[in-house]
Amino acid sequence: TIDYTITVDYDGVLVNDFQNFSIIVSGISIPVSLPYFENWETENGKKNYSGKMCYGNSFKWTFDTDDPGKGRVNWGTNAFNTYGGGGALTLDTYPNSTFNVSNSATLTLNLSDYINSTDLELSFWWTDHGDEENPGDKVWLRGSINDEWIEVYDINPTTRINDSYNPSETIDIDQVLLSANPAQYVSETFQVKF
């Protein structure tokens, strides 16, 4: 928690009533119950500017783009080429073009109940829609919002068939975090960035 003291100036008169309150910085108040599975069947939307996509008490998805208006994310039934259901997450440009736009979707999970776990894993399915390989075609994670990003998976679209889904390898989260220099640990603001 962070304590704030608020001073109010009302029409030139200083009001001396101070109030302390607490703020949860991450905005994620309840630890997630594992396994966490996102199939994008219940959340829908699209966005072409950075900001919050969807969230719950134990998770939050955000979108970042370096080119608002051209960078785009579609999720749920708004996404293109879903896998095994009606929902997915798509990062692309709009209008479709050769613009070099860097987009990412970040999942923040409250993993505070799993700080001492040694069997945390990440896996996902991915596809490519016919573009070339870019420096951002990767997946990163970090133990908290204060830690450095660690690259954990290289999505190389040139080695796969367009619009065909591919499983990732299983990523050992706790091993990756412990191998970082300095070592990282899961927290109430654990993040995965796609």
Summary of the structure (lengths in Angstrom):
residues: 194
radius of gyration: 19.7
end to end distance: 29.2
largest distance: 68.7
contacts: 506
relative contact order: 0.17
helix: 7%
strand: 32%
